[in-house]
């Protein structure tokens, strides 16, 4: 079982932003920018492209809805999307608010946000998602 599966099951706490029956969105604990969110499949699949065609399409649509909520909660030029999957073997998408292309550089120093800031960030995205 991956760390993401444990988060989905509530065994490990997370800053939940959105959820439906197939996908779960929560804040990255090492964010590139405030609002950096992970969208994960509730079905544990290692490689993003091993999802079924239907799951892949549904995940992208769900991520689009989460991205709209991020953009509403944290005004930015765009919300970038990255699929890496090397650190955690569980299909997921990174959504990062962008002001410039450099904001998607995963090698740069990560933000250090307090638990209160993380909670407020998740709540802002969750409220926007619910609208």
Buried (B, 14 or more C-beta within 10 A) or exposed (E): EBBBBEBBEEEEEBBBBBBEEEBBBBBBEEBBBBBBBBBBBBBBBEEBEEBEEEBBEBBEEBBBBBBBBBBBBBEBEBBBBEBEBEEBBBBBBBBBBBEEEEBBEEEEEEBEBEEEBBEBBBBBBBEBBEE
